[in-house]
């Protein structure tokens, strides 16, 4: 797949994902209108739609069909967005810009920043639960094959994975370790930093790819391979983020550059150096692609997507 073809598909798929995600957002009405406005502002602020795209492409690669995946595409983006909304709060990173525009708390106030994040987390699981209804509806018209492909057990397992990877033993656990490290007395070790990256960043990417595989009916060995692949993607993605905080620009990234250095925050670059960080990004990405290439043909776009995300300049 050449670069132009990939970019055309990327733009098309991102637009389609935007439409799917927006279709699950609540109407801005009623006494709770203000918090819904803040929620919708946060979700529709743009972004790469990395996690839903990885989920959808993995679902397709593993032979998945039908609409059962759609609620999960929206749900995982809601969870990712809520984490960003809370990360930006004054009590956390105190960031005024995200994705090139003012952060949610900066526009709506920190109280509504908290409530918007809470609302998105709850809405994510309300949305994911809609997969049961979609699976049942399609099973009634599509015959035994389709009904089996959208087995309620798979949906329940997918929701369980989403909850675990977003929770205290996943993303929230990683954020907890990050805060404790910032407030700690001693220097951060590489092992501590990798724990933070694995849980704060990689966990939700693992959720995306394993949920796509689970809903498609992939075998356990395939699910585990994709979880490892997603781990490499997540760690490499975060190391690249640390690199870009040193080498990027506000125009490229849409957020302040050098904020980690300004706050004396330890990153992979400060621990390992820029050269080693870049080398490790290469190693992790090569391993991820090797794992992906162990699957059957037909994942060219997913392969290029992973490489683009890991080696991004913004």
Rosetta blueprint (number, residue, H / E / L):
1 X L
2 X L
3 X H
4 X H
5 X H
6 X H
7 X H
8 X H
9 X H
10 X H
11 X H
12 X H
13 X H
14 X H
15 X H
16 X H
17 X H
18 X H
19 X H
20 X H
21 X H
22 X H
23 X H
24 X L
25 X L
26 X L
27 X L
28 X L
29 X L
30 X L
31 X L
32 X L
33 X H
34 X H
35 X H
36 X H
37 X H
38 X H
39 X H
40 X H
41 X H
42 X H
43 X H
44 X L
45 X L
46 X L
47 X L
48 X L
49 X L
50 X H
51 X H
52 X H
53 X H
54 X H
55 X H
56 X H
57 X H
58 X H
59 X H
60 X H
61 X H
62 X L
63 X L
64 X L
65 X L
66 X L
67 X L
68 X L
69 X L
70 X H
71 X H
72 X H
73 X H
74 X H
75 X H
76 X H
77 X H
78 X H
79 X H
80 X H
81 X H
82 X H
83 X H
84 X H
85 X H
86 X H
87 X H
88 X L
89 X L
90 X L
91 X L
92 X L
93 X L
94 X L
95 X L
96 X L
97 X E
98 X E
99 X L
100 X L
101 X E
102 X E
103 X L
104 X H
105 X H
106 X H
107 X H
108 X H
109 X L
110 X H
111 X H
112 X H
113 X H
114 X H
115 X H
116 X H
117 X H
118 X H
119 X H
120 X H
121 X H
122 X H
123 X H
124 X H
125 X H
126 X H
127 X H
128 X H
129 X H
130 X H
131 X H
132 X H
133 X H
134 X H
135 X H
136 X H
137 X H
138 X H
139 X H
140 X H
141 X H
142 X H
143 X L
144 X H
145 X H
146 X H
147 X H
148 X H
149 X H
150 X L
151 X L
152 X H
153 X H
154 X H
155 X H
156 X H
157 X H
158 X H
159 X H
160 X H
161 X H
162 X H
163 X H
164 X H
165 X H
166 X H
167 X L
168 X L
169 X L
170 X L
171 X H
172 X H
173 X H
174 X H
175 X H
176 X H
177 X H
178 X H
179 X H
180 X H
181 X H
182 X H
183 X L
184 X L
185 X L
186 X L
187 X L
188 X L
189 X L
190 X H
191 X H
192 X H
193 X H
194 X H
195 X H
196 X H
197 X H
198 X H
199 X H
200 X H
201 X H
202 X H
203 X H
204 X H
205 X H
206 X H
207 X H
208 X H
209 X H
210 X H
211 X H
212 X H
213 X H
214 X H
215 X H
216 X H
217 X L
218 X L
219 X L
220 X H
221 X H
222 X H
223 X H
224 X H
225 X H
226 X H
227 X H
228 X H
229 X H
230 X H
231 X H
232 X H
233 X H
234 X H
235 X H
236 X H
237 X H
238 X H
239 X H
240 X H
241 X H
242 X H
243 X H
244 X H
245 X H
246 X H
247 X H
248 X L
249 X L
250 X H
251 X H
252 X H
253 X H
254 X L
255 X L
256 X L
257 X L
258 X L
259 X H
260 X H
261 X H
262 X H
263 X L
264 X L
265 X L
266 X L
267 X L
268 X H
269 X H
270 X H
271 X H
272 X H
273 X L
274 X H
275 X H
276 X H
277 X H
278 X H
279 X H
280 X H
281 X H
282 X H
283 X H
284 X H
285 X H
286 X H
287 X H
288 X H
289 X H
290 X H
291 X H
292 X H
293 X H
294 X L
295 X L
296 X L
297 X L
298 X L
299 X L
300 X H
301 X H
302 X H
303 X H
304 X H
305 X H
306 X H
307 X H
308 X H
309 X H
310 X H
311 X L
312 X L
313 X L
314 X L
